[in-house]
Amino acid sequence: MKYKIDVARIRENSIVLNGWVIGSSPEAKAEFLVQDENQKNVEFKYVPVRRDDVSQNYFKTVYEKDFGFDIRIPYVRDDNEDRFLVIRCDGKTSRVKLNTEIIEKHNSSAHKKHAKLKSMMNKETLHSAIEFWKENGLKAFLLKSSHKLQGIDSDYDYPEWYQLTKTTDEELEAQKSVEFDYMPKLSVVIPAYKTPERYLAAMLDSLRAQTYKHWEVCVADGSPRGESAERVLKRYAMKDERIRYVVLGENKGIAGNTNAAIDMAKGDFIVLADHDDTLAPDALFECVKAINRDPEIDVVYTDEDKLDIDGGELFEPHFKPDFNPDLLTSVNYICHLFVVNRELLDEVGGFLEEFDGAQDYDFIFRCTEKARKIYHVPKALYHWRCHQNSTSSNPESKLYAFEAGARAIQAHYERMGIRALSVEKGVDYGIYHTKFEITGNPLVSVIIPNKDHTADLDVCMRSLIEKGTYKNLEFIIVENNSVEPETFQYYERIQKEFDFIHVVKWEREFNYSAINNFGVTAASGEYLLFLNNDTELINPESIEELLGFCQRDDVGIVGARLLYSDDTIQHAGVVVGFGGIAGHTFIGLHRAESSYFNRAMCAQDYSAVTAACMMSRKSLFEKAGGFTEELAVAFNDIDYCMKIRSLGKLVVYAPYALFYHYESKSRGLEDTPEKVERFNREIKLFADRWPDILKDGDPYYNPNLTLRKSNFALRDLRKEKIGEPYRLEV
């Protein structure tokens, strides 16, 4: 027998326990008993809970059995009497002692860290670790283990962080008296189906606790006859006339049930919510506050976190970027809370049954395509109820939803006139990888500055020529003051071997911007690929991956995922503000490790990417004035990205365009007073050119996340306030 208590807490004169039990086989059945100090039986409530994650982890497949439990034991905290949970399974018995002191210790930060460490030591985790080791090697295994241990010792548990940052009671009270210029009526639409009464009651309670009062809730219950939540709905409707409901008497599917709720709505904006989740008390207030910022805002979405089954603890916050259309085609990152103008909803239509399983994904696409403006509220205002350990549930059971999501993405591309060859599974179900159709066979000019280091240069070019599948390339080597005679012999030899390799000479001082601008003057291609000489192609289709995005009219720059030689990430996009000016995301994470909500493996828009491997249309490069030559060494690529964005074009990170980057072999470090002075001067120049994004924050990042690390960790509240720029001392 194995068991684990995931959650133990005292709530409303009850001990609440959530966890799981298994025997040596899936057929083994667990029995529970609760006793007092004198071994007398105590009445308790037991609800079986399906735990696909446990089934998958221990039995390598999913059985439709309830391995989980939700147990409630009557208990008065002040009495501090002992209770014992007796668990029997497979002929074995365990007694778990429970009292106030034990439960408080269970919920302490130290205990949670110990529990996480202990969970890493079990047989199943060990088996997974060995498999990872075999597949990725010892270095990757040690790196992942290091990151796991660092995560255990992170600055904050999210519940602690949330308590320190949530809206105070005084602020909530003040919100109740606020009169906005525009006080729209919000219709919260909820499709219900076999909803546990206490979960639906929790959702309705969270709505009644809203500080913004001009709302209604419309519930359409599609449960089978005799299984509806009409009893609880009727009770709440009698208490609050803003709560309305209809019992459909049949299940019309998620789309049909939601449409039935929408049909009831009389509000100016529609708010989508699930039947068993909850809203923060200021959720609707913050949405209306956003709508009042600009009358053209048609769509509002917020950050979210997860709520355990008991409803007592929050975990796994998802702090999102501002509207990011390419991330949306990689994953439905918007999800909850989603608010849409009723006029826009009427224009695009309601939920479509053919996308059931991903009906909200399709609906979000159609709304965001037509919205005049989209606003993101960077606060976790929606609490999504689920198991803390449910993320590893059987992926095959998600297949229908994944396929519906792929069709929703394809439909979006068709409406937008984007030609996609396929939408495939990414790193997991629900994460997508789009392959775009290449229009024509355009010439790509690969521009590579070089000073000596011909061995590196040869590896770089031959990897594209011999391994790469895209062949219409020309190479412009910008010779930059090489001193070794062998370098010039190599140039002569390589140009004879390949007639599409051209060497042009830059005979002035080193200036990265000027060198690349000079290289562009010799380029004949419609597209430019700026590439460092210390890179090497990994994915043969990398040029197609870059070109597929770059051919879109709305895209101005595309960057690649770059790895160090040890297969850890060197570049996966750039956040402006990291470290004061700008920095790469997820540096040092192994390519096989999971990143924050899989962001390292999602195509998405960023404010910038590195020019170590950057593709751009030549006509746009010329329109933007190329690289800024006053930025001779630092931040010239970030500055170029900012210039392209100011022209209304997107900067895209394409994770499947994959190269090694052996990092700055051609140029020395900033190791002299003159170089340090120049570096500091260029920092100031960049800050003067783009002050708004440094002050207001990168729209493709989130103000709740730290600027001190590259791993999207929560802000360290002892060193940086939420939304506060990084204080850079030059």
Beta strands, then each sheet from edge to edge (+ up, - down):
strand 1: 2-10
strand 2: 14-22
strand 3: 31-35
strand 4: 45-49
strand 5: 68-74
strand 6: 83-89
strand 7: 92-98
strand 8: 186-192
strand 9: 215-221
strand 10: 243-247
strand 11: 269-272
strand 12: 278-279
strand 13: 297-307
strand 14: 314-318
strand 15: 338-341
strand 16: 373-385
strand 17: 420-425
strand 18: 432-436
strand 19: 444-450
strand 20: 473-480
strand 21: 501-506
strand 22: 527-531
strand 23: 535-537
strand 24: 555-563
strand 25: 569-571
strand 26: 574-576
strand 27: 582-584
strand 28: 604-605
strand 29: 613-617
strand 30: 650-661
sheet 1: 1+ 2- 5+ 4-
sheet 2: 3+ 6- 7+
sheet 3: 10+ 9+ 8+ 11+ 15- 13+ 14-
sheet 4: 10+ 9+ 8+ 11+ 15- 13+ 16+ 12-
sheet 5: 17+ 18-
sheet 6: 21+ 20+ 19+ 22+ 29- 24+ 25-
sheet 7: 21+ 20+ 19+ 22+ 29- 24+ 30+ 23-
sheet 8: 21+ 20+ 19+ 22+ 29- 24+ 30+ 28-
sheet 9: 26+ 27-
end
